[in-house]
């Protein structure tokens, strides 16, 4: 967090968008759109659902509040996120457009057109079906940052199953707890992962976790590092061997899902006791993430977009895997850590792949500040047009460094606040909104947020208070997996009489 003097200094700094940025924006009249959307969020989200998402059957009710706080969105609608992310694009001119560019820490390069990615997802979906995975079953995914991770996610969604991605840095016990809670009979993992020139033994960790979770029947292992691993006959299968079988057909029927069917579980980290698996649904989640990515990062057909998060977190689910594909974007994904083997690795990649949008965390930005701006001068970063920040508040000093040395004083910074629980951006600028270092600016269109005191009254300007959301939104987690009482108690009990969602965060506004 910024210190008091730094925050006071930043409060007087405003960065206004250029005329060119406003003219080229997807939503140049965003502030007017936002005003109407705050007044009538239901109509705003309904329009976005019809504009951005294909429905097998149209929804009949936009928002059902009858069982609050277990809200339902787009009731009656039938859809599948794999259809919107891939199926529809291969029926259009985007079939041969690049969907995903990937580079490994060792320099290995792989590319996927929408058609190639669609075929790989279909093939793995058929493998999962052959393993007995059915609609509503859960699949736990514990992998490094390889393309097979999003392929496994999309394949699971395609057949109507529920994925539970566990971050590749978690321990045996954390993985075992999540497998047990999700009741996953199938686990997808790697032999290992590369990180800073060393291997992380994912299969060994998986073996120990599975020993503690006897519910698991099958383990699929993608070979990334080539290290020796133990393979248990009848339980463990190599990804590449399965994908070579006739059963791995490049066509797989996409399951028709109800808007409120579960899409995935994602466990929040850092809490004690039983893991808290937040369940997101098939319909509303798509609408929220596609809308926010289109408006906030202003995506164009020729953009090269890099969200430098891990796919195992909500940022990766929403803004590496799903929303970019729904919008038909070309994304870049990198396996390795920032600053390895040299401090300019990221800037080299931005130049090499002509990246136009970079979305990263303040922690990474501060590490680059310590390396010094001379590393950025070795590379041409002129293709960048937008920057983003996520994961924690960005202190004004880091904001200014990012703006000056990476954005060259011309790239607006989208400082986004949101949570695993919210599914997508909640407080964020768009490129046409004036910016202030260290500030998330405004609640997004359709999001009714406020800073309140303990008694529920609105806090005064510059007074610290509790951040609440006063109206439901489509991307909200629907429940805690298997524990609805915990969902109500954690998020809806502090301001129960008002019916507000309590974020658990403090905030203040100007």
BAMAR-978619 format. One line per field, with one value per residue (C-alpha): chain; x, z, y; residue in three letters. Coordinates in Angstrom, 3 decimals. Each point is the difference from the previous one (the first is absolute). Last residue first. Layout:
REM BAMAR-978619
chain (A/...) $
east (X/...) $
up (Z/...) $
north (Y/...) $
resn (ALA/...) $
REM end
This chain:
REM BAMAR-978619
chain (A/A/A/A/A/A/A/A/A/A/A/A/A/A/A/A/A/A/A/A/A/A/A/A/A/A/A/A/A/A/A/A/A/A/A/A/A/A/A/A/A/A/A/A/A/A/A/A/A/A/A/A/A/A/A/A/A/A/A/A/A/A/A/A/A/A/A/A/A/A/A/A/A/A/A/A/A/A/A/A/A/A/A/A/A/A/A/A/A/A/A/A/A/A/A/A/A/A/A/A/A/A/A/A/A/A/A/A/A/A/A/A/A/A/A/A/A/A/A/A/A/A/A/A/A/A/A/A/A/A/A/A/A/A/A/A/A/A/A/A/A/A/A/A/A/A/A/A/A/A/A/A/A/A/A/A/A/A/A/A/A/A/A/A/A/A/A/A/A/A/A/A/A/A/A/A/A/A/A/A/A/A/A/A/A/A/A/A/A/A/A/A/A/A/A/A/A/A/A/A/A/A/A/A/A/A/A/A/A/A/A/A/A/A/A/A/A/A/A/A/A/A/A/A/A/A/A/A/A/A/A/A/A/A/A/A/A/A/A/A/A/A/A/A/A/A/A/A/A/A/A/A/A/A/A/A/A/A/A/A/A/A/A/A/A/A/A/A/A/A/A/A/A/A/A/A/A/A/A/A/A/A/A/A/A/A/A/A/A/A/A/A/A/A/A/A/A/A/A/A/A/A/A/A/A/A/A/A/A/A/A/A/A/A/A/A/A/A/A/A/A/A/A/A/A/A/A/A/A/A/A/A/A/A/A/A/A/A/A/A/A/A/A/A/A/A/A/A/A/A/A/A/A/A/A/A/A/A/A/A/A/A/A/A/A/A/A/A/A/A/A/A/A/A/A/A/A/A/A/A/A/A/A/A/A/A/A/A/A/A/A/A/A/A/A/A/A/A/A/A/A/A/A/A/A/A/A/A/A/A/A/A/A/A/A/A/A/A/A/A/A/A/A/A/A/A/A/A/A/A/A/A/A/A/A/A/A/A/A/A/A/A/A/A/A/A/A/A/A/A/A/A/A/A/A/A/A/A/A/A/A/A/A/A/A/A/A/A/A/A/A/A/A/A/A/A/A/A/A/A/A/A/A/A/A/A/A/A/A/A/A/A/A/A/A/A/A/A/A/A/A/A/A/A/A/A/A/A/A/A) $
east (-12.343/-0.877/1.100/0.333/0.065/-0.347/-2.110/-2.113/-3.331/-2.925/-3.020/-3.513/-0.645/-1.025/2.827/2.807/2.589/-1.858/0.296/3.575/1.336/-3.233/-1.965/2.798/0.660/-3.673/0.191/2.641/0.454/1.948/-0.206/-2.784/-0.963/3.252/-0.873/0.583/-3.534/-0.227/-2.200/-0.665/1.428/3.669/1.930/3.426/0.354/1.216/2.948/-0.989/1.494/-3.493/-2.612/-1.084/-3.480/-2.183/-0.079/0.471/3.587/0.809/-0.404/1.976/-2.334/-0.357/-2.876/1.580/-1.881/2.831/3.225/0.509/2.286/3.676/2.096/2.372/3.760/0.964/-3.097/-1.569/-2.587/-2.433/0.082/2.262/-2.347/0.375/-0.476/-2.048/-1.844/2.066/-0.946/-1.065/-1.103/0.968/3.522/0.294/-0.033/1.927/1.514/2.568/-0.290/3.073/-0.283/2.933/1.533/2.688/2.493/-2.245/2.824/2.300/-2.426/-3.300/1.636/2.256/-2.975/-2.109/2.932/0.328/-3.788/-0.249/-1.948/-2.728/0.074/-0.605/-0.410/1.628/-0.524/1.772/-1.331/1.590/3.164/1.434/2.696/1.758/3.196/2.628/3.324/-1.499/-2.067/3.146/1.251/-3.189/1.448/0.043/-1.696/-2.776/-0.481/-0.641/-2.501/-1.908/-0.111/-1.472/-2.408/-1.587/-0.352/-2.150/1.911/-1.812/1.602/2.462/2.018/1.187/3.746/-0.235/-2.238/2.116/3.259/-1.665/-1.034/3.497/1.688/1.074/1.997/-0.607/-2.590/-1.402/-3.635/-0.600/-0.487/-2.774/-1.137/-3.442/-0.922/-3.560/-1.571/-3.598/-3.283/-2.086/-0.977/3.650/1.247/-2.744/0.696/3.640/2.266/-2.499/-2.600/1.791/3.412/-1.236/-1.906/3.249/1.387/0.495/2.948/0.126/1.858/-3.102/1.479/-2.155/1.119/-2.575/-0.973/-3.710/-0.348/-0.361/-0.895/1.720/-2.760/-3.057/0.670/1.547/-2.883/-2.715/1.568/0.638/-3.509/-1.946/1.985/-0.435/-3.741/-0.522/2.035/0.148/2.810/0.512/2.334/1.793/0.968/2.547/-0.710/2.063/2.293/-0.173/2.853/-1.422/-3.478/-1.043/-1.353/-2.932/-1.077/-2.908/-2.960/-3.439/-1.778/-0.082/-1.175/2.463/-0.153/2.950/2.316/0.295/3.578/2.016/3.755/-0.365/2.238/-1.632/2.281/2.979/2.897/-1.494/0.113/3.707/0.774/-1.888/1.816/-2.265/0.037/-2.572/0.146/3.766/1.428/2.473/2.959/1.864/3.327/0.407/-1.139/-0.752/-3.424/-1.636/-3.728/-1.255/-3.605/-0.933/-2.987/-1.985/0.185/-2.361/2.944/1.082/3.101/1.794/-1.190/1.794/3.255/-0.156/-0.878/3.039/2.230/-1.668/0.541/3.742/0.982/2.970/2.751/1.019/-1.940/-3.194/-0.579/-2.870/-0.158/-1.524/-3.166/-3.514/-3.619/-1.980/-3.107/-2.359/-0.455/-2.046/0.365/0.757/2.277/1.977/0.304/1.250/2.466/1.400/0.504/1.537/2.454/1.051/-1.138/2.292/-1.833/-3.174/-2.980/-2.520/-3.387/-1.916/-3.687/-1.326/-2.389/1.884/1.369/0.864/2.447/1.518/0.373/1.832/2.228/0.943/0.633/2.544/1.346/1.345/2.668/0.313/0.530/-2.695/-2.440/-3.464/-2.766/-2.963/-3.496/-3.048/-3.110/-0.198/1.987/3.627/0.235/3.623/-1.206/-1.833/3.247/1.768/-2.822/0.436/3.743/-0.638/-2.581/2.336/2.830/-2.320/-1.242/3.584/0.973/-3.032/0.475/3.626/2.508/3.675/2.908/3.473/2.719/2.278/1.003/-2.528/-2.628/-1.652/-3.658/-2.109/-3.728/-3.022/1.705/-2.611/-0.650/-3.609/-0.508/-1.753/-3.001/-1.207/3.214/-0.876/-3.385/1.484/2.890/-0.671/-3.773/-0.521/2.450/-1.957/-3.155/-3.519/-3.656/-1.983/-2.972/1.188/2.474/1.307/-0.824/0.582/0.740/0.022/-2.954/-2.463/-2.545/2.549/-0.234/1.851/-0.278/-3.077/-0.927/3.464/0.294/0.667/3.259/1.396/2.919/1.682/1.243/-2.999/-2.878/1.767/1.206/-3.577/-1.173/2.886/-0.979/-3.726/0.627/2.439/-2.563/1.235/3.629/-0.332/-1.317/2.986/2.413/-1.225/0.499/3.520/0.699/-0.745/3.156/-0.941/2.283/2.593/1.727/-1.295/0.691/3.574/0.637/-1.373/2.445/-1.228/0.495/2.534/-0.940/2.466/-1.241/-0.819/3.444/1.735/-2.323/0.602/3.773/-0.150/-2.143/2.031/-1.119/-1.246) $
up (-3.302/0.874/2.717/0.212/2.369/-1.276/1.259/-3.146/1.800/-2.371/0.962/0.945/2.191/3.032/-0.667/0.076/1.764/-0.832/-3.806/-0.859/2.528/1.682/-3.234/-1.743/3.112/0.107/-3.659/0.771/-2.718/-2.265/1.448/-1.920/-3.157/-0.562/-1.529/-3.718/-0.776/2.531/3.090/1.450/3.016/-0.212/3.168/0.813/3.703/1.120/0.086/-0.184/-2.919/-1.082/2.654/0.634/-1.062/2.834/0.490/3.786/-0.362/-2.289/-3.754/-3.245/-2.915/-3.058/-2.489/-2.943/-3.312/-1.688/1.944/3.397/-0.442/0.351/1.135/1.511/0.560/-2.581/-1.150/-3.395/-2.117/-1.577/-3.800/0.106/2.443/3.740/2.515/2.973/-0.524/-2.469/-0.280/1.885/3.115/2.530/-1.335/0.579/-1.750/-0.219/-3.343/-0.686/-3.776/-0.864/-3.026/-2.430/-1.169/2.507/-1.365/1.095/1.391/1.386/0.703/0.882/1.849/1.933/0.837/1.239/2.043/1.807/0.419/1.862/-1.853/2.138/-0.217/-2.572/-3.249/-2.160/-3.680/-2.906/-3.364/-3.320/-0.149/-3.525/0.919/2.398/-2.062/2.180/1.653/1.708/2.335/1.638/0.641/2.002/3.112/1.447/3.147/-2.103/-1.694/3.416/0.771/-3.215/0.763/3.465/-1.480/-2.092/-3.762/-3.040/-3.164/-3.192/-3.439/-0.081/-3.220/0.660/0.004/1.543/2.875/0.450/0.256/2.478/2.097/-0.040/0.858/3.548/-1.222/0.448/1.310/0.826/0.339/0.414/-2.845/-2.040/-2.133/-1.577/-2.854/-1.097/-3.418/0.597/-1.235/2.729/1.588/-0.273/1.910/2.640/0.743/0.435/0.940/1.375/1.910/0.966/0.265/2.169/2.087/0.849/-1.528/-3.394/1.533/-0.767/-2.827/-1.955/-3.422/-2.872/-3.620/-1.535/-3.693/0.524/2.603/3.776/2.047/3.113/2.264/-2.264/-1.811/3.047/2.238/-2.367/-0.713/3.705/1.140/-2.749/0.310/3.793/-0.310/-2.102/1.074/3.760/2.450/3.158/2.725/1.796/3.541/1.264/3.511/2.743/-0.371/-2.743/-2.274/-3.316/-1.494/-1.789/-3.522/-1.082/-3.622/-2.446/2.268/-1.674/0.355/-3.700/-0.845/-2.051/-3.472/-0.241/-2.961/-2.311/-0.497/-3.212/-0.239/1.108/2.880/0.125/-2.876/2.408/-0.459/2.522/2.666/-0.601/0.087/3.276/1.755/2.178/3.719/1.719/-1.679/0.418/2.499/-1.717/2.114/-1.497/-1.755/-1.408/-3.522/0.907/-1.629/-0.253/0.698/2.592/0.235/3.395/0.330/2.939/2.637/2.980/2.059/0.821/2.250/-2.499/-2.679/1.770/0.213/-3.676/-0.974/1.840/-1.779/-3.317/0.510/0.585/-0.520/-2.356/0.086/-2.468/1.721/-0.021/-2.365/0.762/0.711/-1.061/-0.698/1.493/-0.738/2.845/-0.494/2.709/1.423/3.191/0.086/3.737/-0.340/-2.927/1.809/3.232/-1.908/-1.871/3.219/1.615/-2.832/-0.114/-2.290/-2.596/-3.026/0.830/0.226/-2.831/0.870/-3.162/-0.196/-2.688/-2.760/-2.849/-1.354/3.468/0.598/-3.447/0.592/3.290/-1.401/-3.011/2.345/1.891/-3.123/-1.155/2.743/3.154/2.414/0.897/2.689/-1.534/2.088/-1.999/1.485/-1.228/-0.965/-3.552/-0.217/0.360/-0.622/-1.126/-3.618/0.561/1.143/-3.127/-2.168/1.604/-0.670/-3.713/-0.103/1.791/-2.410/-2.989/1.272/0.680/-3.580/-1.443/2.145/-1.108/2.512/0.202/1.847/0.813/2.142/1.430/3.155/2.128/-2.450/-2.533/-0.941/-2.621/0.196/-2.187/-3.298/-2.725/-2.278/1.076/0.615/-3.379/1.584/0.861/1.966/2.075/1.095/1.460/1.855/2.911/-0.430/-0.497/2.783/2.322/-0.501/-0.294/0.904/1.465/2.219/2.724/-1.208/3.526/3.279/3.480/3.011/2.432/-0.466/-1.007/-2.039/-1.514/-3.556/-2.483/-3.813/-0.309/-3.207/-1.327/-3.669/-1.086/-1.593/1.163/-1.625/2.172/-0.759/-1.032/1.636/3.345/-0.275/-0.425/2.994/2.082/-0.676/0.496/3.412/1.059/-0.282/1.799/0.054/-3.674/-0.953/1.617/-1.471/-3.542/0.531/1.346/-2.787/-2.866/-1.890/0.378/-2.247/0.321/-3.104/0.379/3.742/-0.402/-2.808/2.027/2.753/3.320/3.045/2.714/3.335/2.799/3.116/1.893/-0.912/2.307/2.884/-0.579/-0.040/3.202/1.771/-0.998/-2.969/0.726) $
north (10.702/-3.566/-2.374/-3.744/-2.955/-3.536/-2.925/0.304/0.195/-0.658/2.052/-1.173/3.048/-2.056/-2.463/2.556/-2.158/-3.239/-0.112/-0.943/-2.490/-1.133/-0.444/-1.884/-2.101/-0.975/-1.032/-2.659/-2.641/2.334/3.515/1.704/1.883/1.850/3.374/0.484/1.234/2.857/0.351/3.472/1.822/-0.941/0.814/1.472/0.725/3.397/2.373/3.668/1.974/1.154/-0.840/-3.577/-1.090/-1.274/-3.769/-0.027/-1.257/2.912/-0.133/0.227/-0.716/-2.227/-0.226/-1.826/0.368/1.896/-0.542/1.619/3.005/1.066/-2.997/2.556/-0.297/2.602/1.929/-0.621/1.838/-2.520/-0.513/-3.084/-1.781/0.420/-2.773/-1.123/-3.294/-2.044/-3.671/-3.112/1.895/-2.684/-0.465/3.734/3.386/3.258/1.018/2.731/0.483/2.060/2.316/-0.290/3.309/0.991/-2.547/-2.903/-2.122/2.707/2.830/-1.690/-2.917/2.388/2.252/-2.940/-1.361/3.349/0.259/-3.336/-2.677/-1.546/-3.802/-2.734/1.902/2.686/0.756/1.669/1.188/1.027/-2.109/-0.232/2.536/-2.370/-0.198/-1.634/0.829/3.048/-2.213/-1.366/3.552/0.583/-1.603/-3.534/1.352/1.535/-3.375/-1.587/2.762/-0.735/-3.726/0.609/2.572/-2.783/-0.438/0.835/0.922/1.077/0.493/-2.919/-0.063/-3.577/0.707/3.478/-1.098/-3.147/1.977/2.351/-3.009/-1.526/3.316/-0.924/-3.005/-3.748/0.723/3.446/-1.037/-3.758/-2.446/-1.576/2.920/0.373/2.340/0.617/0.633/1.081/-1.457/1.665/-3.329/-1.045/3.051/-0.473/-3.679/-0.924/2.885/2.538/-1.991/-3.188/1.662/2.842/-2.572/-1.800/-3.215/1.653/1.887/3.700/1.747/1.039/0.624/1.288/0.267/2.322/-0.167/-0.698/2.758/-0.307/3.075/-1.303/1.308/-0.217/-3.283/-1.668/1.100/-1.153/-3.393/-0.629/0.904/-1.769/-3.203/-0.091/0.528/-3.103/-3.032/0.523/0.654/-2.053/1.220/-2.804/0.948/-2.523/-1.330/1.615/2.967/2.593/1.061/-1.080/0.119/-3.150/0.191/-2.142/0.006/0.174/-0.802/0.024/3.345/0.888/-3.517/-1.975/-1.533/-2.394/0.552/-3.017/-1.119/0.059/-0.520/-3.657/-1.026/-3.476/-1.044/0.180/2.442/2.466/-2.716/-0.591/3.711/0.528/-2.861/-2.148/-0.774/-2.205/-3.417/-0.256/2.538/2.318/1.180/2.918/0.453/3.503/0.828/3.628/0.418/-3.432/0.408/-2.493/-1.237/-1.467/-2.353/-1.407/2.738/-0.551/-1.299/3.557/-0.257/-2.242/2.424/2.851/-1.998/-0.911/3.587/1.370/-2.513/0.883/3.742/-0.260/3.647/0.129/2.590/2.688/2.765/-2.086/-2.906/-2.350/-3.711/-3.299/1.946/-0.263/-0.925/-1.603/-2.167/-1.269/3.486/0.283/3.817/-0.056/-3.017/1.418/3.330/-1.561/-2.192/3.020/1.956/-3.085/-0.634/3.651/2.826/1.578/-1.395/1.933/-2.341/0.074/-1.471/-0.748/-0.832/-2.361/1.032/-1.682/3.291/1.292/-2.847/0.460/3.738/-0.522/-2.764/2.154/2.944/-2.173/-1.716/3.350/-0.181/2.077/-2.895/-2.499/-1.121/-0.499/-1.609/-1.326/0.168/-1.899/2.008/-1.366/-3.208/-1.082/-3.759/-0.106/-0.255/3.290/1.599/-1.270/1.365/3.419/-0.301/-0.416/2.770/2.422/-0.838/0.503/3.373/1.144/-0.879/1.792/3.117/0.049/-1.298/0.902/-1.597/1.305/-1.594/2.702/-1.907/1.917/-1.118/2.266/-0.108/1.763/-0.675/0.708/0.738/0.485/-2.974/-0.619/3.726/0.291/-1.733/-3.516/-0.612/3.062/-1.363/-3.167/1.677/2.371/0.330/-3.730/-0.844/2.320/-2.033/1.413/-0.448/2.903/-0.742/2.365/2.597/0.622/-1.718/1.406/-2.162/2.942/0.092/-2.724/1.987/2.387/-1.368/2.191/0.020/-2.208/-1.856/-0.842/-0.890/-3.604/-1.131/3.341/1.809/2.639/3.525/2.117/-1.891/-0.320/3.610/1.234/-2.036/1.364/3.605/-0.631/-1.590/2.720/2.804/3.131/-1.199/-0.934/3.450/1.745/-2.554/0.597/3.750/-0.570/-2.495/2.406/-1.055/-3.702/-2.049/2.765/1.375/3.565/0.045/-1.244/2.501/2.918/-0.919/-1.353/2.249/-0.771/1.574/0.699/1.814/-3.212/-1.346/2.484/-0.861/-3.736/0.457/2.022/-2.635/-3.068/-2.073/-3.528) $
resn (UNK/UNK/UNK/UNK/UNK/UNK/UNK/UNK/UNK/UNK/UNK/UNK/UNK/UNK/UNK/UNK/UNK/UNK/UNK/UNK/UNK/UNK/UNK/UNK/UNK/UNK/UNK/UNK/UNK/UNK/UNK/UNK/UNK/UNK/UNK/UNK/UNK/UNK/UNK/UNK/UNK/UNK/UNK/UNK/UNK/UNK/UNK/UNK/UNK/UNK/UNK/UNK/UNK/UNK/UNK/UNK/UNK/UNK/UNK/UNK/UNK/UNK/UNK/UNK/UNK/UNK/UNK/UNK/UNK/UNK/UNK/UNK/UNK/UNK/UNK/UNK/UNK/UNK/UNK/UNK/UNK/UNK/UNK/UNK/UNK/UNK/UNK/UNK/UNK/UNK/UNK/UNK/UNK/UNK/UNK/UNK/UNK/UNK/UNK/UNK/UNK/UNK/UNK/UNK/UNK/UNK/UNK/UNK/UNK/UNK/UNK/UNK/UNK/UNK/UNK/UNK/UNK/UNK/UNK/UNK/UNK/UNK/UNK/UNK/UNK/UNK/UNK/UNK/UNK/UNK/UNK/UNK/UNK/UNK/UNK/UNK/UNK/UNK/UNK/UNK/UNK/UNK/UNK/UNK/UNK/UNK/UNK/UNK/UNK/UNK/UNK/UNK/UNK/UNK/UNK/UNK/UNK/UNK/UNK/UNK/UNK/UNK/UNK/UNK/UNK/UNK/UNK/UNK/UNK/UNK/UNK/UNK/UNK/UNK/UNK/UNK/UNK/UNK/UNK/UNK/UNK/UNK/UNK/UNK/UNK/UNK/UNK/UNK/UNK/UNK/UNK/UNK/UNK/UNK/UNK/UNK/UNK/UNK/UNK/UNK/UNK/UNK/UNK/UNK/UNK/UNK/UNK/UNK/UNK/UNK/UNK/UNK/UNK/UNK/UNK/UNK/UNK/UNK/UNK/UNK/UNK/UNK/UNK/UNK/UNK/UNK/UNK/UNK/UNK/UNK/UNK/UNK/UNK/UNK/UNK/UNK/UNK/UNK/UNK/UNK/UNK/UNK/UNK/UNK/UNK/UNK/UNK/UNK/UNK/UNK/UNK/UNK/UNK/UNK/UNK/UNK/UNK/UNK/UNK/UNK/UNK/UNK/UNK/UNK/UNK/UNK/UNK/UNK/UNK/UNK/UNK/UNK/UNK/UNK/UNK/UNK/UNK/UNK/UNK/UNK/UNK/UNK/UNK/UNK/UNK/UNK/UNK/UNK/UNK/UNK/UNK/UNK/UNK/UNK/UNK/UNK/UNK/UNK/UNK/UNK/UNK/UNK/UNK/UNK/UNK/UNK/UNK/UNK/UNK/UNK/UNK/UNK/UNK/UNK/UNK/UNK/UNK/UNK/UNK/UNK/UNK/UNK/UNK/UNK/UNK/UNK/UNK/UNK/UNK/UNK/UNK/UNK/UNK/UNK/UNK/UNK/UNK/UNK/UNK/UNK/UNK/UNK/UNK/UNK/UNK/UNK/UNK/UNK/UNK/UNK/UNK/UNK/UNK/UNK/UNK/UNK/UNK/UNK/UNK/UNK/UNK/UNK/UNK/UNK/UNK/UNK/UNK/UNK/UNK/UNK/UNK/UNK/UNK/UNK/UNK/UNK/UNK/UNK/UNK/UNK/UNK/UNK/UNK/UNK/UNK/UNK/UNK/UNK/UNK/UNK/UNK/UNK/UNK/UNK/UNK/UNK/UNK/UNK/UNK/UNK/UNK/UNK/UNK/UNK/UNK/UNK/UNK/UNK/UNK/UNK/UNK/UNK/UNK/UNK/UNK/UNK/UNK/UNK/UNK/UNK/UNK/UNK/UNK/UNK/UNK/UNK/UNK/UNK/UNK/UNK/UNK/UNK/UNK/UNK/UNK/UNK/UNK/UNK/UNK/UNK/UNK/UNK/UNK/UNK/UNK/UNK/UNK/UNK/UNK/UNK/UNK/UNK/UNK/UNK/UNK/UNK/UNK/UNK/UNK/UNK/UNK/UNK/UNK/UNK/UNK/UNK/UNK/UNK/UNK/UNK/UNK/UNK/UNK/UNK/UNK/UNK/UNK/UNK/UNK/UNK/UNK/UNK/UNK/UNK/UNK/UNK/UNK/UNK/UNK/UNK/UNK/UNK/UNK/UNK/UNK/UNK/UNK/UNK/UNK/UNK/UNK/UNK/UNK/UNK/UNK/UNK/UNK/UNK/UNK/UNK) $
REM end
